[in-house]
Amino acid sequence: MNFISCILFIVLYGNMSTAQKVYGTWSSLPNTTIQLEGFDGFSTYKIAEGVTDSSGNFSLPYTLNDYGIGYIKIAEAKPIFVVLCGEDIQLSGVTPASPKTVKVVKGTQNRAFADYATQQPLREQALSAWTYLEKLYQTDSIFKSQNKPKDDIIKETYRLKQEEQAFIENLPEDSYVKWFLPIRKLVSTVSIVAQHRPKDIPSTLESFRSINYADKRFIKSGLYKDAIDSYIWFIENTSGSLDIVFSEINRSIDLMIGSVVSDEKLFNSLTDYLFNLLESRSLFNSSEYLALKVLSQNSCTIATDVANKLENYRKLKKGNIAPDIVFGKYTNFIANKKVSSLKEIESSYKLVVFAAGWCEHCQKEVPKIVGFYNKWKEKGLEVILVSLDETAVDFKAFTGSFPFISTCDFLKWNGAATLNYHISGTPTFYLLDKDLKILVKPISVEHIEAWLMTNG
């Protein structure tokens, strides 16, 4: 840290070198355990814990390391969010379960935060109503000639936007809330913009692109996960064709991953979360793009579990030859037709299924295969299930009634086939041709059936 940066750090945060506190009274909660928690990227952590006294008074300390958004947690009550910005924060209320009774007695930034949280939803509701009316008056023949109401709608819409802008501009320049509130609004209004404010789509997209995912304020904001979810959802729902959706998401991947390459831990956690999100939304073109991008970089060491997921796309992409699977002692063959490996099975198609009896989704998905099995065999397809169960008893209980080949080595995630196929979740499917070339990586039994109907 250079001299000027050091001075700025002291000026901005010097008042936080000693512990500050969140304190107050919950009048209906005497002798109750209370916690103060903070955010750290995708996770939360406990800052302090205490017990209210017989009158409901409490006091919880926090420090510079907690700079960001925190929340007070009591039993089943909804959390009360606070800005941990170096000021003492005094709250009062009956209980967090009755948020309308909660008041910020002390704490300048926290008062501003509470005021905005109360006022802005009302402004957003009004803006949505005015936007609807503006469209109605511009397009419907019975209103198009009413110039004064149209002018009034435009004026009131402008006034509401200016009122919010003035609120934020009047906050101290170095305050956390001045940085936080626009980001919070961005994340919370994506569906409104996508559905009712098409004019705001370009600026909303640019705002998402400008987020620095390595910014400590953002990491501590509690918005990390929601911002990524909202960003991807917004692109999906406002970009048009799938080609454009994938192009925009891939551009966003470049920006997100590029902002965290200097922080190895954050790089891995962001990559892992983003990859899982893209997979869960069936955005496989972009999850492949992310996998290949991350695996080809040299700036950060990729965590083993993350790399295993990503290698699935590099080594086991469509068109590649899948690894052979050697059948060991614990293999159930059909009609005593024994073979030593996957490659020796004589069939036009080979569906390899990785599953386990302990996997709830497998218990629902794999039995569906039984219903299609005879039909698929007529098309030249054979099923091979690789079980990740850990005991012979569990393996038999799960696969004993299946009419297709099943095999297990009881090593769960560390089995040879599981490692060679870079399996990180179950069930996982691979549809191969007779020479083990990967034809498709289905996401469900229905996907397999649809592929066979078209290509089989």
The 8 nearest C-alpha neighbors of each residue, nearest first, counted from 0:
[[1, 4, 5, 2, 3, 8, 6, 7],
 [2, 0, 4, 3, 5, 6, 7, 8],
 [1, 3, 5, 4, 6, 0, 7, 8],
 [4, 2, 6, 5, 1, 7, 0, 8],
 [5, 3, 7, 1, 6, 2, 8, 0],
 [4, 6, 2, 8, 3, 7, 1, 0],
 [7, 5, 3, 9, 8, 4, 10, 2],
 [8, 6, 10, 4, 9, 5, 11, 3],
 [7, 9, 5, 11, 6, 10, 12, 4],
 [8, 10, 13, 6, 12, 7, 11, 5],
 [11, 9, 7, 8, 13, 12, 6, 14],
 [12, 10, 8, 9, 7, 13, 173, 14],
 [13, 11, 15, 9, 14, 8, 10, 16],
 [12, 14, 9, 15, 16, 10, 11, 8],
 [13, 15, 12, 16, 85, 17, 11, 10],
 [16, 14, 85, 13, 17, 12, 63, 62],
 [17, 15, 13, 14, 63, 18, 12, 62],
 [18, 16, 15, 19, 62, 14, 63, 13],
 [19, 17, 62, 61, 60, 20, 15, 16],
 [18, 20, 61, 87, 60, 62, 85, 86],
 [21, 19, 60, 87, 59, 61, 22, 88],
 [20, 22, 88, 59, 58, 89, 87, 60],
 [23, 21, 58, 89, 57, 20, 59, 88],
 [22, 24, 90, 89, 91, 57, 56, 58],
 [23, 25, 56, 91, 55, 26, 57, 92],
 [26, 24, 55, 93, 92, 94, 28, 27],
 [25, 27, 93, 55, 28, 24, 54, 92],
 [26, 28, 93, 25, 94, 29, 55, 54],
 [29, 27, 55, 25, 26, 31, 30, 94],
 [28, 30, 55, 53, 54, 31, 52, 51],
 [31, 29, 51, 52, 53, 50, 28, 55],
 [30, 32, 50, 51, 29, 28, 33, 52],
 [31, 33, 50, 49, 51, 73, 30, 34],
 [34, 32, 73, 49, 50, 48, 72, 31],
 [35, 33, 48, 72, 71, 47, 36, 49],
 [34, 36, 71, 47, 46, 70, 48, 72],
 [37, 35, 45, 46, 70, 69, 44, 34],
 [36, 38, 69, 44, 43, 46, 45, 68],
 [39, 37, 43, 219, 221, 42, 40, 44],
 [38, 40, 219, 42, 218, 43, 41, 37],
 [39, 41, 218, 42, 223, 38, 219, 221],
 [40, 42, 224, 39, 223, 43, 38, 221],
 [43, 41, 39, 40, 38, 44, 221, 37],
 [44, 42, 38, 37, 39, 36, 45, 41],
 [45, 43, 37, 36, 38, 46, 42, 39],
 [44, 46, 36, 47, 35, 37, 43, 34],
 [47, 45, 36, 35, 37, 44, 61, 48],
 [48, 46, 35, 34, 45, 59, 60, 49],
 [47, 49, 34, 33, 35, 59, 46, 50],
 [50, 48, 33, 32, 34, 51, 59, 47],
 [49, 51, 32, 31, 33, 30, 52, 57],
 [50, 52, 57, 30, 55, 56, 31, 29],
 [53, 51, 30, 55, 54, 56, 29, 50],
 [52, 54, 29, 30, 55, 51, 56, 28],
 [55, 53, 52, 29, 56, 26, 51, 24],
 [54, 56, 29, 25, 51, 26, 28, 52],
 [57, 55, 24, 51, 52, 23, 54, 25],
 [58, 56, 51, 22, 23, 24, 55, 50],
 [57, 59, 22, 21, 20, 23, 60, 56],
 [58, 60, 21, 20, 47, 22, 48, 35],
 [61, 59, 20, 19, 18, 21, 47, 58],
 [60, 62, 19, 18, 20, 65, 46, 59],
 [63, 61, 18, 64, 65, 19, 15, 17],
 [62, 64, 65, 66, 15, 16, 85, 61],
 [65, 63, 62, 66, 61, 67, 15, 16],
 [64, 66, 63, 62, 67, 61, 37, 83],
 [67, 65, 83, 63, 84, 64, 219, 68],
 [68, 66, 219, 83, 220, 216, 82, 65],
 [69, 67, 82, 220, 83, 81, 219, 37],
 [70, 68, 37, 81, 36, 80, 82, 83],
 [69, 71, 80, 79, 36, 81, 35, 78],
 [72, 70, 35, 79, 78, 34, 80, 36],
 [71, 73, 34, 78, 33, 35, 70, 74],
 [72, 74, 33, 76, 75, 34, 32, 71],
 [73, 75, 76, 72, 32, 33, 77, 31],
 [76, 74, 73, 77, 96, 72, 78, 95],
 [77, 75, 96, 74, 73, 95, 78, 72],
 [76, 78, 96, 95, 79, 75, 72, 73],
 [79, 77, 72, 71, 70, 80, 76, 95],
 [78, 80, 71, 70, 95, 77, 81, 72],
 [81, 79, 70, 69, 78, 71, 68, 82],
 [82, 80, 69, 70, 68, 83, 109, 79],
 [81, 83, 68, 84, 109, 67, 69, 108],
 [84, 82, 66, 67, 68, 85, 81, 69],
 [83, 85, 66, 82, 86, 67, 175, 108],
 [86, 84, 15, 83, 19, 14, 87, 63],
 [87, 85, 84, 106, 88, 19, 83, 20],
 [86, 88, 20, 19, 21, 106, 89, 85],
 [87, 89, 21, 106, 105, 86, 22, 20],
 [90, 88, 105, 22, 23, 104, 21, 103],
 [91, 89, 23, 103, 104, 102, 22, 24],
 [92, 90, 24, 102, 23, 101, 25, 103],
 [93, 91, 101, 100, 25, 94, 102, 26],
 [92, 94, 26, 25, 27, 100, 97, 101],
 [95, 93, 96, 25, 97, 92, 27, 28],
 [96, 94, 97, 98, 76, 79, 77, 101],
 [95, 97, 76, 94, 98, 77, 75, 93],
 [98, 96, 95, 94, 99, 100, 93, 101],
 [99, 97, 101, 100, 95, 96, 94, 92],
 [98, 100, 97, 101, 102, 92, 95, 96],
 [101, 99, 92, 98, 97, 93, 102, 94],
 [100, 102, 92, 98, 99, 91, 95, 90],
 [103, 101, 91, 90, 104, 92, 100, 99],
 [102, 104, 90, 105, 110, 89, 91, 109],
 [103, 105, 89, 90, 102, 91, 106, 88],
 [106, 104, 89, 88, 103, 107, 87, 90],
 [105, 107, 88, 109, 108, 87, 110, 86],
 [108, 106, 110, 109, 111, 105, 86, 88],
 [109, 107, 111, 110, 106, 112, 176, 82],
 [108, 110, 112, 106, 111, 107, 82, 113],
 [109, 111, 113, 107, 112, 108, 103, 106],
 [112, 110, 114, 108, 109, 113, 115, 107],
 [111, 113, 109, 115, 110, 114, 108, 116],
 [112, 114, 116, 110, 111, 115, 109, 117],
 [115, 113, 111, 117, 116, 112, 110, 118],
 [114, 116, 118, 112, 117, 113, 119, 111],
 [115, 117, 113, 114, 118, 119, 112, 120],
 [118, 116, 114, 115, 119, 113, 120, 121],
 [119, 117, 115, 121, 120, 116, 114, 122],
 [118, 120, 122, 121, 115, 116, 117, 123],
 [121, 119, 123, 122, 118, 124, 117, 116],
 [122, 120, 124, 119, 123, 118, 125, 117],
 [121, 123, 119, 125, 120, 124, 126, 159],
 [124, 122, 120, 126, 121, 125, 119, 127],
 [125, 123, 121, 127, 122, 126, 120, 128],
 [124, 126, 122, 128, 123, 127, 129, 121],
 [127, 125, 123, 129, 128, 124, 130, 122],
 [128, 126, 130, 124, 125, 129, 123, 131],
 [127, 129, 125, 131, 126, 130, 132, 124],
 [128, 130, 132, 126, 131, 127, 133, 125],
 [131, 129, 133, 127, 128, 132, 126, 134],
 [130, 132, 128, 129, 134, 133, 127, 135],
 [133, 131, 135, 129, 134, 130, 136, 128],
 [134, 132, 130, 136, 135, 131, 129, 137],
 [133, 135, 137, 131, 132, 136, 138, 130],
 [134, 136, 132, 133, 138, 137, 139, 131],
 [137, 135, 142, 133, 143, 134, 138, 139],
 [136, 138, 134, 143, 135, 133, 139, 142],
 [137, 139, 135, 136, 134, 143, 140, 142],
 [140, 138, 135, 141, 142, 136, 143, 137],
 [139, 141, 143, 142, 138, 144, 136, 137],
 [140, 142, 139, 143, 144, 136, 145, 138],
 [143, 141, 136, 145, 140, 144, 139, 137],
 [144, 142, 136, 140, 137, 145, 139, 141],
 [143, 145, 142, 146, 141, 140, 136, 137],
 [146, 144, 142, 143, 147, 148, 149, 136],
 [145, 147, 149, 148, 144, 150, 143, 142],
 [146, 148, 150, 149, 145, 151, 152, 144],
 [149, 147, 151, 150, 146, 145, 152, 136],
 [150, 148, 146, 152, 147, 151, 153, 145],
 [151, 149, 147, 153, 148, 152, 146, 154],
 [152, 150, 148, 154, 149, 153, 155, 147],
 [151, 153, 149, 155, 150, 154, 156, 148],
 [154, 152, 150, 156, 151, 155, 157, 149],
 [155, 153, 151, 157, 152, 156, 158, 150],
 [156, 154, 158, 152, 157, 153, 151, 159],
 [155, 157, 153, 159, 158, 154, 152, 126],
 [156, 158, 154, 160, 155, 159, 161, 153],
 [159, 157, 155, 161, 160, 156, 162, 154],
 [160, 158, 162, 156, 161, 157, 155, 122],
 [159, 161, 157, 163, 162, 158, 164, 156],
 [162, 160, 164, 158, 163, 159, 165, 157],
 [163, 161, 159, 165, 160, 164, 158, 166],
 [164, 162, 166, 160, 165, 161, 159, 167],
 [163, 165, 161, 167, 166, 162, 168, 160],
 [164, 166, 168, 162, 163, 167, 161, 169],
 [167, 165, 163, 164, 169, 168, 162, 170],
 [166, 168, 164, 170, 169, 165, 177, 163],
 [169, 167, 165, 170, 166, 164, 177, 171],
 [170, 168, 167, 166, 165, 171, 172, 164],
 [169, 171, 167, 168, 177, 172, 166, 174],
 [172, 170, 174, 173, 169, 177, 168, 176],
 [171, 173, 174, 170, 177, 168, 169, 178],
 [174, 172, 171, 175, 11, 177, 178, 170],
 [175, 173, 171, 176, 177, 172, 170, 178],
 [174, 176, 178, 177, 179, 84, 173, 67],
 [175, 177, 179, 178, 174, 180, 108, 112],
 [178, 176, 175, 174, 179, 167, 170, 180],
 [177, 179, 176, 175, 180, 181, 174, 182],
 [180, 178, 176, 182, 177, 181, 175, 183],
 [179, 181, 183, 182, 176, 177, 178, 184],
 [182, 180, 184, 183, 179, 185, 178, 177],
 [183, 181, 185, 179, 184, 180, 186, 178],
 [182, 184, 180, 186, 181, 185, 179, 187],
 [185, 183, 181, 187, 182, 186, 188, 180],
 [184, 186, 182, 183, 187, 188, 181, 189],
 [187, 185, 183, 184, 226, 188, 189, 229],
 [186, 188, 184, 185, 189, 183, 190, 229],
 [187, 189, 191, 190, 185, 186, 184, 192],
 [190, 188, 192, 191, 187, 193, 186, 233],
 [189, 191, 193, 192, 188, 194, 233, 187],
 [192, 190, 188, 194, 189, 193, 195, 196],
 [191, 193, 196, 189, 195, 190, 194, 188],
 [194, 192, 190, 191, 189, 195, 237, 197],
 [193, 195, 191, 192, 190, 196, 197, 189],
 [194, 196, 192, 191, 193, 197, 127, 130],
 [197, 195, 192, 198, 199, 193, 194, 191],
 [196, 198, 200, 199, 195, 193, 192, 194],
 [199, 197, 196, 200, 201, 192, 202, 195],
 [198, 200, 197, 202, 196, 201, 203, 192],
 [199, 201, 203, 197, 202, 198, 204, 192],
 [202, 200, 204, 203, 199, 205, 198, 197],
 [203, 201, 205, 204, 199, 200, 206, 198],
 [204, 202, 206, 200, 205, 201, 199, 207],
 [203, 205, 201, 207, 206, 202, 200, 208],
 [206, 204, 208, 202, 207, 203, 209, 201],
 [207, 205, 203, 209, 208, 204, 202, 210],
 [208, 206, 204, 205, 209, 210, 203, 230],
 [209, 207, 205, 206, 210, 204, 251, 254],
 [208, 210, 206, 207, 205, 211, 254, 204],
 [211, 209, 208, 207, 212, 206, 255, 214],
 [212, 210, 213, 214, 258, 209, 255, 217],
 [211, 213, 214, 258, 210, 255, 259, 217],
 [212, 214, 259, 211, 258, 215, 218, 217],
 [215, 213, 217, 216, 211, 212, 218, 210],
 [216, 214, 218, 217, 213, 219, 212, 67],
 [217, 215, 219, 214, 218, 67, 220, 66],
 [216, 218, 220, 214, 215, 219, 212, 223],
 [217, 219, 40, 215, 216, 39, 220, 223],
 [220, 218, 67, 38, 39, 216, 217, 221],
 [221, 219, 217, 68, 222, 67, 218, 216],
 [220, 222, 38, 223, 219, 68, 40, 218],
 [223, 221, 225, 220, 226, 224, 217, 183],
 [222, 224, 226, 40, 225, 221, 41, 218],
 [223, 225, 227, 226, 222, 41, 228, 40],
 [226, 224, 228, 222, 227, 223, 229, 186],
 [225, 227, 229, 223, 224, 228, 186, 222],
 [228, 226, 230, 224, 229, 225, 231, 223],
 [227, 229, 225, 226, 231, 230, 232, 224],
 [228, 230, 232, 226, 227, 231, 233, 225],
 [229, 231, 227, 233, 232, 228, 226, 234],
 [230, 232, 234, 233, 228, 229, 235, 227],
 [233, 231, 229, 235, 234, 230, 228, 236],
 [232, 234, 230, 236, 231, 235, 229, 237],
 [233, 235, 231, 237, 236, 232, 238, 244],
 [236, 234, 232, 233, 244, 237, 238, 231],
 [235, 237, 233, 234, 238, 232, 193, 239],
 [236, 238, 234, 235, 239, 233, 193, 200],
 [239, 237, 244, 234, 243, 235, 236, 240],
 [238, 240, 237, 243, 241, 244, 236, 235],
 [241, 239, 243, 242, 244, 238, 245, 235],
 [240, 242, 244, 243, 245, 239, 238, 235],
 [243, 241, 245, 240, 244, 246, 239, 247],
 [242, 244, 246, 241, 240, 245, 247, 238],
 [245, 243, 241, 247, 242, 238, 246, 235],
 [246, 244, 248, 242, 243, 247, 249, 285],
 [245, 247, 243, 249, 244, 248, 242, 250],
 [248, 246, 250, 244, 249, 245, 243, 251],
 [249, 247, 251, 245, 250, 246, 244, 252],
 [250, 248, 252, 246, 251, 247, 245, 285],
 [249, 251, 247, 253, 248, 252, 246, 254],
 [250, 252, 248, 254, 249, 253, 255, 247],
 [251, 253, 249, 255, 250, 254, 256, 248],
 [254, 252, 250, 251, 256, 257, 255, 249],
 [253, 255, 251, 257, 252, 256, 258, 250],
 [256, 254, 252, 258, 257, 253, 251, 212],
 [257, 255, 258, 253, 259, 254, 252, 260],
 [256, 258, 254, 255, 259, 253, 260, 252],
 [257, 259, 255, 256, 212, 211, 213, 260],
 [260, 258, 213, 266, 261, 262, 256, 257],
 [261, 259, 262, 257, 266, 258, 298, 256],
 [260, 262, 259, 263, 298, 299, 258, 266],
 [263, 261, 265, 259, 260, 264, 266, 213],
 [262, 264, 266, 265, 299, 267, 261, 260],
 [265, 263, 267, 266, 262, 268, 269, 302],
 [264, 266, 268, 262, 267, 263, 269, 259],
 [267, 265, 263, 269, 259, 264, 268, 260],
 [268, 266, 270, 264, 265, 269, 271, 263],
 [267, 269, 265, 271, 270, 266, 272, 264],
 [270, 268, 272, 266, 271, 267, 265, 273],
 [271, 269, 267, 273, 268, 272, 274, 266],
 [270, 272, 268, 274, 269, 273, 305, 267],
 [273, 271, 269, 275, 274, 270, 268, 276],
 [274, 272, 276, 270, 275, 271, 269, 277],
 [273, 275, 271, 277, 276, 272, 286, 270],
 [276, 274, 278, 272, 273, 277, 279, 271],
 [277, 275, 273, 279, 274, 278, 272, 280],
 [276, 278, 282, 280, 274, 279, 275, 286],
 [277, 279, 281, 275, 280, 276, 282, 283],
 [278, 280, 276, 281, 277, 275, 282, 274],
 [279, 281, 277, 278, 282, 276, 283, 275],
 [282, 280, 278, 283, 279, 277, 442, 284],
 [283, 281, 277, 280, 285, 284, 278, 286],
 [282, 284, 286, 285, 281, 287, 278, 277],
 [285, 283, 287, 286, 282, 288, 245, 281],
 [284, 286, 288, 287, 283, 282, 249, 245],
 [285, 287, 283, 289, 288, 277, 274, 284],
 [286, 288, 290, 285, 284, 289, 312, 283],
 [287, 289, 285, 286, 291, 290, 292, 284],
 [290, 288, 286, 292, 287, 291, 285, 293],
 [291, 289, 309, 287, 293, 292, 288, 294],
 [290, 292, 294, 288, 293, 289, 295, 287],
 [293, 291, 289, 295, 290, 294, 288, 296],
 [292, 294, 290, 296, 295, 291, 289, 270],
 [293, 295, 291, 292, 296, 290, 309, 306],
 [294, 296, 292, 293, 291, 297, 290, 298],
 [295, 297, 293, 294, 298, 292, 299, 291],
 [298, 296, 299, 295, 300, 294, 293, 301],
 [297, 299, 296, 260, 300, 261, 263, 301],
 [300, 298, 263, 297, 301, 260, 296, 266],
 [299, 301, 302, 263, 298, 297, 267, 303],
 [300, 302, 306, 299, 267, 303, 305, 294],
 [301, 303, 305, 304, 306, 300, 267, 307],
 [304, 302, 306, 305, 307, 301, 308, 300],
 [303, 305, 307, 306, 302, 308, 423, 301],
 [304, 306, 302, 308, 307, 303, 271, 309],
 [307, 305, 309, 303, 308, 304, 301, 310],
 [306, 308, 304, 310, 421, 305, 309, 303],
 [309, 307, 305, 306, 311, 310, 423, 421],
 [308, 310, 290, 306, 311, 307, 312, 305],
 [311, 309, 313, 312, 307, 308, 314, 306],
 [310, 312, 315, 309, 421, 308, 313, 314],
 [313, 311, 316, 310, 315, 309, 287, 314],
 [312, 314, 310, 311, 315, 316, 291, 309],
 [315, 313, 310, 311, 312, 316, 319, 321],
 [316, 314, 311, 312, 313, 319, 321, 317],
 [315, 317, 312, 319, 313, 314, 318, 311],
 [316, 318, 437, 319, 438, 439, 315, 440],
 [319, 317, 437, 436, 316, 438, 320, 315],
 [320, 318, 436, 437, 317, 316, 315, 321],
 [321, 319, 436, 435, 437, 322, 318, 315],
 [320, 322, 435, 436, 437, 319, 315, 323],
 [323, 321, 324, 419, 320, 420, 435, 416],
 [322, 324, 341, 342, 321, 325, 340, 435],
 [325, 323, 341, 340, 416, 326, 322, 342],
 [326, 324, 340, 339, 327, 323, 341, 416],
 [327, 325, 340, 339, 330, 324, 406, 328],
 [328, 326, 329, 330, 325, 408, 406, 407],
 [327, 329, 330, 326, 408, 406, 407, 331],
 [330, 328, 327, 407, 406, 331, 408, 326],
 [329, 331, 406, 405, 328, 327, 326, 332],
 [330, 332, 405, 404, 406, 329, 333, 403],
 [331, 333, 404, 335, 337, 336, 330, 334],
 [332, 334, 335, 336, 403, 404, 402, 331],
 [333, 335, 336, 332, 337, 402, 403, 331],
 [336, 334, 333, 332, 337, 331, 338, 404],
 [337, 335, 334, 333, 332, 338, 344, 404],
 [336, 338, 335, 332, 339, 333, 334, 331],
 [339, 337, 340, 343, 336, 344, 326, 341],
 [338, 340, 326, 325, 337, 343, 341, 327],
 [339, 341, 325, 326, 342, 324, 343, 338],
 [340, 342, 324, 343, 344, 323, 325, 339],
 [341, 343, 340, 344, 323, 434, 435, 324],
 [344, 342, 341, 340, 338, 345, 339, 433],
 [345, 343, 342, 341, 346, 338, 340, 433],
 [346, 344, 343, 433, 347, 342, 381, 348],
 [347, 345, 348, 379, 433, 380, 344, 381],
 [346, 348, 433, 379, 432, 380, 349, 345],
 [349, 347, 380, 432, 346, 433, 431, 379],
 [350, 348, 381, 431, 380, 430, 382, 432],
 [349, 351, 430, 382, 429, 383, 381, 431],
 [352, 350, 383, 429, 428, 384, 382, 349],
 [351, 353, 384, 428, 427, 385, 383, 354],
 [354, 352, 385, 427, 426, 384, 386, 425],
 [353, 355, 426, 425, 386, 361, 387, 352],
 [356, 354, 387, 386, 388, 358, 357, 361],
 [355, 357, 397, 358, 388, 362, 393, 361],
 [356, 358, 355, 359, 388, 362, 361, 393],
 [359, 357, 361, 355, 356, 360, 362, 425],
 [360, 358, 362, 361, 357, 363, 356, 355],
 [359, 361, 363, 362, 358, 364, 426, 425],
 [362, 360, 364, 358, 363, 359, 365, 426],
 [361, 363, 359, 360, 364, 365, 358, 356],
 [364, 362, 360, 361, 365, 366, 359, 367],
 [363, 365, 361, 367, 366, 362, 360, 444],
 [364, 366, 367, 361, 368, 363, 362, 369],
 [367, 365, 368, 369, 364, 363, 362, 370],
 [368, 366, 365, 369, 370, 364, 444, 371],
 [367, 369, 371, 366, 370, 365, 372, 444],
 [368, 370, 372, 367, 366, 371, 401, 402],
 [369, 371, 368, 367, 372, 366, 373, 374],
 [372, 370, 368, 374, 369, 373, 375, 367],
 [371, 373, 369, 375, 374, 370, 368, 376],
 [374, 372, 376, 375, 371, 377, 370, 369],
 [373, 375, 377, 371, 372, 376, 378, 370],
 [374, 376, 372, 378, 377, 380, 373, 371],
 [377, 375, 380, 379, 373, 378, 374, 372],
 [376, 378, 375, 374, 379, 373, 380, 372],
 [377, 379, 375, 376, 380, 455, 374, 451],
 [380, 378, 376, 347, 377, 346, 348, 375],
 [379, 381, 348, 376, 375, 349, 378, 346],
 [380, 382, 349, 376, 350, 348, 346, 383],
 [383, 381, 350, 403, 349, 351, 404, 384],
 [384, 382, 351, 404, 405, 350, 352, 403],
 [383, 385, 405, 352, 351, 353, 386, 404],
 [386, 384, 353, 406, 405, 407, 352, 354],
 [385, 387, 407, 355, 354, 388, 353, 406],
 [388, 386, 411, 355, 354, 409, 389, 407],
 [387, 389, 355, 386, 394, 409, 411, 390],
 [388, 390, 409, 411, 410, 387, 393, 391],
 [391, 389, 393, 392, 409, 388, 394, 395],
 [392, 390, 394, 393, 395, 389, 409, 388],
 [391, 393, 395, 390, 394, 396, 389, 397],
 [394, 392, 396, 390, 395, 391, 388, 397],
 [393, 395, 391, 397, 392, 396, 388, 398],
 [396, 394, 399, 392, 398, 397, 393, 391],
 [397, 395, 393, 394, 399, 398, 392, 356],
 [396, 398, 356, 394, 395, 399, 393, 355],
 [397, 399, 395, 401, 400, 396, 394, 405],
 [400, 398, 395, 401, 396, 397, 394, 331],
 [399, 401, 398, 402, 397, 396, 395, 403],
 [400, 402, 398, 403, 399, 369, 404, 366],
 [403, 401, 400, 333, 404, 369, 372, 399],
 [404, 402, 401, 382, 333, 405, 383, 332],
 [405, 403, 332, 383, 331, 333, 384, 382],
 [406, 404, 384, 331, 330, 383, 385, 403],
 [405, 407, 330, 385, 329, 386, 331, 384],
 [406, 408, 386, 409, 329, 385, 330, 387],
 [407, 409, 410, 414, 329, 406, 327, 411],
 [410, 408, 389, 411, 407, 388, 390, 387],
 [411, 409, 414, 413, 408, 389, 412, 387],
 [410, 412, 387, 413, 409, 414, 388, 389],
 [413, 411, 414, 417, 410, 387, 418, 422],
 [414, 412, 410, 411, 418, 417, 415, 416],
 [413, 415, 410, 417, 416, 412, 411, 418],
 [414, 416, 418, 417, 419, 413, 324, 408],
 [415, 417, 419, 418, 414, 324, 420, 385],
 [418, 416, 414, 422, 420, 415, 419, 412],
 [417, 419, 421, 415, 420, 416, 413, 414],
 [420, 418, 416, 421, 417, 415, 322, 422],
 [419, 421, 417, 418, 422, 416, 311, 322],
 [422, 420, 418, 307, 311, 419, 417, 308],
 [421, 423, 417, 420, 424, 418, 308, 307],
 [424, 422, 308, 421, 307, 425, 412, 304],
 [425, 423, 422, 426, 427, 353, 354, 308],
 [426, 424, 427, 354, 353, 361, 358, 423],
 [425, 427, 354, 353, 361, 424, 428, 352],
 [426, 428, 425, 353, 352, 424, 354, 429],
 [429, 427, 352, 441, 351, 440, 353, 430],
 [430, 428, 440, 351, 350, 431, 439, 441],
 [429, 431, 350, 439, 438, 349, 437, 440],
 [432, 430, 437, 435, 349, 436, 438, 348],
 [431, 433, 348, 435, 436, 434, 347, 349],
 [432, 434, 347, 348, 435, 346, 431, 349],
 [433, 435, 432, 436, 342, 431, 320, 347],
 [436, 434, 431, 432, 321, 320, 433, 437],
 [435, 437, 320, 431, 432, 434, 319, 318],
 [438, 436, 431, 317, 318, 319, 439, 320],
 [439, 437, 431, 430, 317, 436, 318, 432],
 [438, 440, 430, 437, 441, 317, 429, 431],
 [439, 441, 429, 428, 430, 442, 438, 317],
 [442, 440, 443, 446, 428, 447, 439, 429],
 [441, 443, 446, 440, 428, 444, 427, 447],
 [444, 442, 446, 445, 441, 447, 364, 428],
 [443, 445, 447, 446, 448, 368, 367, 364],
 [446, 444, 448, 443, 447, 449, 442, 450],
 [445, 447, 443, 449, 444, 448, 441, 450],
 [448, 446, 444, 450, 445, 449, 441, 451],
 [449, 447, 445, 451, 446, 450, 452, 444],
 [448, 450, 452, 446, 447, 451, 445, 453],
 [451, 449, 447, 453, 452, 448, 454, 446],
 [450, 452, 455, 454, 448, 453, 449, 447],
 [453, 451, 449, 450, 455, 454, 448, 447],
 [454, 452, 450, 451, 455, 449, 448, 447],
 [455, 453, 451, 450, 452, 449, 448, 378],
 [454, 451, 452, 453, 378, 450, 379, 348]]
